[in-house]
């Protein structure tokens, strides 16, 4: 990938892979796809269930005659591409390529009866930093295809030889029990996880939306994230956007 972008520690924190250092990240394409650690939930690749019985009969009634002629609504999900990969390398001070980060759109499927995007991130330290801090982490997000609201967030961490697996099922009410292999995480309605928030921000039309505010849960804490455009779109600088098919020019963005 020839696109280059510089991202500060705020964006790195949004991704959820920060290790306490100030990273300058540049897009690259030199690292192979890491092995997948966690498998997708059963039935994720199955089609969403059909309409309940009786729907067809109702559609044949006179009151539904007009609605039959109405074409089905277009898919309202964000225009992500299954298989899309973004690679980054990290520099600390004068040390180059001390870590790499890969963001991947694993695919779209059915999770908890909703159309869902499966997003992944892989982080690895390299070279000099790996000698003092060995890190091989994987993050999985199952986010609503329309709003990118988090349904489940997984952290599979392997740092300095210590492995920790965390699967957290999001709940805004606290009434939905988590399965045996997961923990219920009480969050605010509309909460996104770091990967879902990243993809959501990449699809915002910043020419029409000067600021975005959203609760973000990183697996440990709940944050109130605000992102706003602080620069003027420069359509001639499309190479700075790590998304080839984005119809919008590049703008400087600040978040907190």
C-alpha positions as CSV (number, residue, x, y, z in Angstrom):
1,X,0.0,0.0,0.0
2,X,1.5,3.4,-1.1
3,X,-0.9,5.5,1.0
4,X,0.7,7.2,3.9
5,X,-0.9,8.7,7.0
6,X,0.4,10.0,10.2
7,X,-1.8,9.3,13.3
8,X,-1.1,10.5,16.8
9,X,-1.6,8.6,20.1
10,X,-5.3,9.5,20.2
11,X,-6.1,7.4,17.2
12,X,-3.8,4.6,18.4
13,X,-5.7,4.6,21.7
14,X,-9.0,4.3,19.7
15,X,-7.6,1.2,18.0
16,X,-6.9,-0.1,21.5
17,X,-3.4,-1.4,20.9
18,X,-1.3,1.3,22.6
19,X,1.5,0.1,24.9
20,X,2.1,3.3,26.7
21,X,4.3,4.9,24.1
22,X,3.8,7.8,21.6
23,X,3.6,6.1,18.2
24,X,3.7,7.7,14.8
25,X,2.1,5.3,12.5
26,X,2.5,5.1,8.7
27,X,0.6,2.9,6.4
28,X,2.5,0.1,4.7
29,X,1.9,-3.3,3.2
30,X,4.9,-5.4,4.1
31,X,3.5,-7.7,6.8
32,X,1.7,-11.0,6.2
33,X,-1.7,-11.7,7.7
34,X,-1.3,-13.1,11.2
35,X,-2.9,-16.4,12.2
36,X,-6.4,-16.1,13.4
37,X,-6.6,-17.0,17.1
38,X,-10.3,-16.9,17.8
39,X,-13.0,-18.5,15.6
40,X,-16.2,-16.7,14.7
41,X,-19.4,-17.5,16.7
42,X,-21.5,-20.4,15.4
43,X,-23.9,-19.4,12.7
44,X,-22.2,-16.2,11.9
45,X,-22.0,-17.0,8.2
46,X,-25.6,-18.2,8.0
47,X,-28.2,-16.0,6.4
48,X,-30.5,-13.9,8.6
49,X,-33.8,-15.7,9.5
50,X,-36.7,-15.2,7.1
51,X,-39.8,-13.2,8.0
52,X,-42.1,-14.8,10.6
53,X,-45.0,-17.0,9.5
54,X,-48.0,-15.0,8.5
55,X,-46.1,-12.2,6.9
56,X,-46.9,-13.4,3.4
57,X,-50.5,-13.7,4.2
58,X,-50.6,-10.2,5.6
59,X,-48.8,-8.9,2.5
60,X,-51.7,-10.3,0.3
61,X,-54.3,-8.4,2.2
62,X,-55.8,-5.2,0.6
63,X,-54.1,-3.0,3.3
64,X,-50.7,-4.2,2.0
65,X,-51.5,-4.0,-1.7
66,X,-49.6,-0.8,-2.1
67,X,-46.7,-1.8,0.0
68,X,-46.1,-4.9,-2.3
69,X,-45.3,-2.5,-5.2
70,X,-42.8,-0.6,-3.1
71,X,-39.2,-1.9,-3.8
72,X,-37.3,-3.2,-0.8
73,X,-35.1,-0.6,0.9
74,X,-31.4,-0.5,0.0
75,X,-28.9,-1.9,2.4
76,X,-28.3,0.8,5.0
77,X,-25.1,-0.8,6.3
78,X,-21.8,1.1,6.0
79,X,-20.0,0.5,2.7
80,X,-17.1,-1.6,4.1
81,X,-15.4,-4.2,2.0
82,X,-14.9,-7.7,3.3
83,X,-11.2,-8.6,3.2
84,X,-10.0,-5.0,3.3
85,X,-6.7,-4.7,5.1
86,X,-4.8,-1.7,6.4
87,X,-1.3,-2.2,7.6
88,X,0.7,0.2,9.7
89,X,4.2,0.4,11.2
90,X,5.1,2.3,14.4
91,X,8.1,4.5,15.1
92,X,9.2,5.6,18.6
93,X,11.7,8.5,18.8
94,X,14.5,7.6,16.4
95,X,13.7,3.9,16.2
96,X,11.9,2.8,13.1
97,X,9.6,-0.2,12.6
98,X,9.3,-1.2,16.3
99,X,5.7,-2.5,15.9
100,X,3.2,-3.2,13.3
101,X,-0.6,-3.0,13.4
102,X,-3.1,-4.6,10.9
103,X,-6.7,-3.7,10.7
104,X,-8.9,-6.1,8.8
105,X,-12.6,-6.4,7.8
106,X,-13.1,-10.1,8.3
107,X,-16.6,-10.2,6.8
108,X,-20.3,-9.6,7.3
109,X,-22.6,-12.1,8.9
110,X,-25.4,-12.8,11.4
111,X,-24.8,-12.2,15.1
112,X,-27.6,-12.1,17.7
113,X,-30.1,-11.9,14.8
114,X,-28.5,-8.7,13.4
115,X,-26.5,-8.0,10.3
116,X,-23.0,-7.5,11.7
117,X,-19.5,-6.6,10.6
118,X,-16.6,-8.7,12.0
119,X,-13.6,-6.4,12.4
120,X,-10.1,-7.4,13.5
121,X,-6.9,-5.8,14.6
122,X,-3.5,-7.5,15.1
123,X,-0.6,-5.8,16.9
124,X,3.0,-7.1,17.2
125,X,6.2,-5.5,18.5
126,X,9.3,-5.9,16.4
127,X,13.1,-5.4,16.4
128,X,14.4,-3.4,19.4
129,X,11.1,-3.0,21.1
130,X,10.3,-6.7,21.0
131,X,13.5,-7.4,22.9
132,X,12.1,-5.5,25.9
133,X,8.3,-5.9,25.3
134,X,7.1,-8.9,23.4
135,X,3.6,-8.3,22.3
136,X,1.3,-10.3,20.0
137,X,-2.3,-9.2,20.4
138,X,-5.5,-9.8,18.5
139,X,-8.8,-7.8,18.9
140,X,-12.2,-8.9,17.4
141,X,-15.2,-6.7,17.1
142,X,-18.7,-7.7,16.2
143,X,-20.5,-4.4,15.3
144,X,-23.9,-3.6,14.0
145,X,-23.7,-3.2,10.2
146,X,-25.7,0.1,10.2
147,X,-24.6,2.0,13.3
148,X,-21.3,0.2,14.2
149,X,-22.6,-0.1,17.7
150,X,-20.6,-2.8,19.5
151,X,-22.4,-6.2,20.1
152,X,-19.3,-8.1,21.3
153,X,-15.7,-7.1,21.8
154,X,-12.9,-9.7,22.2
155,X,-9.3,-9.2,23.4
156,X,-6.8,-12.1,22.9
157,X,-3.6,-10.8,24.4
158,X,-0.1,-12.3,24.5
159,X,2.3,-9.9,26.2
160,X,5.6,-11.0,27.6
161,X,4.5,-14.6,27.5
162,X,1.4,-14.0,29.5
163,X,-1.9,-14.8,27.6
164,X,-5.2,-13.3,28.5
165,X,-8.5,-13.9,26.7
166,X,-11.5,-11.6,27.2
167,X,-14.8,-11.9,25.5
168,X,-17.3,-9.2,26.5
169,X,-21.0,-9.1,25.4
170,X,-22.3,-5.5,25.4
171,X,-25.6,-4.8,27.2
172,X,-27.2,-1.4,27.7
173,X,-29.8,-2.6,30.2
174,X,-28.0,-5.3,32.1
175,X,-30.9,-7.7,31.5
176,X,-29.3,-9.7,28.7
177,X,-27.3,-12.6,30.2
178,X,-23.9,-13.3,28.6
179,X,-23.1,-16.8,27.4
180,X,-20.9,-19.0,29.4
181,X,-17.8,-18.1,27.5
182,X,-18.3,-14.3,27.7
183,X,-18.8,-11.6,30.3
184,X,-21.6,-9.0,30.2
185,X,-20.3,-5.5,29.9
186,X,-22.8,-2.8,30.9
187,X,-22.4,0.2,28.5
188,X,-24.4,3.2,27.4
189,X,-26.8,2.9,24.5
190,X,-25.0,3.4,21.2
191,X,-21.6,2.4,22.6
192,X,-18.9,1.5,20.0
193,X,-15.7,-0.4,20.6
194,X,-12.4,0.9,19.2
195,X,-12.5,-1.0,16.0
196,X,-16.1,-0.1,15.3
197,X,-15.4,3.5,16.1
198,X,-12.4,3.6,13.7
199,X,-14.5,2.2,10.8
200,X,-17.4,4.6,11.6
201,X,-15.1,7.6,11.6
202,X,-13.6,6.5,8.2
203,X,-17.1,6.7,6.7
204,X,-18.2,10.0,8.1
205,X,-18.9,12.8,5.6
206,X,-16.8,15.4,7.3
207,X,-18.0,18.1,4.8
208,X,-21.5,17.7,6.4
209,X,-20.6,16.5,9.9
210,X,-18.3,18.9,11.7
211,X,-18.2,16.8,14.9
212,X,-19.0,13.2,16.0
213,X,-19.5,12.2,19.6
214,X,-19.8,8.7,20.8
215,X,-19.3,6.5,23.9
216,X,-16.4,4.0,23.3
217,X,-15.7,1.0,25.4
218,X,-12.1,-0.4,25.1
219,X,-12.6,-3.5,27.1
220,X,-11.6,-1.8,30.4
221,X,-13.1,1.7,30.5
222,X,-15.9,3.7,28.9
223,X,-14.9,6.9,27.2
224,X,-16.8,9.9,25.8
225,X,-15.0,10.3,22.4
226,X,-15.4,13.5,20.4
227,X,-14.0,13.8,16.9
228,X,-14.1,16.9,14.8
229,X,-12.7,18.3,11.6
230,X,-10.1,21.0,12.3
231,X,-8.8,21.4,8.7
232,X,-10.1,22.1,5.3
233,X,-10.7,19.2,3.0
234,X,-8.0,18.9,0.3
235,X,-9.4,16.7,-2.5
236,X,-6.0,16.9,-4.2
237,X,-4.4,14.9,-1.3
238,X,-6.4,11.7,-1.6
239,X,-3.2,9.7,-1.2
240,X,-3.2,10.6,2.5
241,X,-6.5,8.7,3.1
242,X,-6.0,4.9,3.9
243,X,-9.2,4.2,1.9
244,X,-9.0,4.1,-1.9
245,X,-12.7,4.4,-2.6
246,X,-13.5,7.2,-0.1
247,X,-15.4,10.0,-2.0
248,X,-14.2,12.7,0.4
249,X,-11.0,14.6,0.5
250,X,-8.6,14.5,3.5
251,X,-9.1,16.7,6.5
252,X,-7.1,17.0,9.7
253,X,-9.1,15.4,12.5
254,X,-8.8,15.8,16.2
255,X,-10.4,13.6,18.8
256,X,-10.4,13.4,22.5
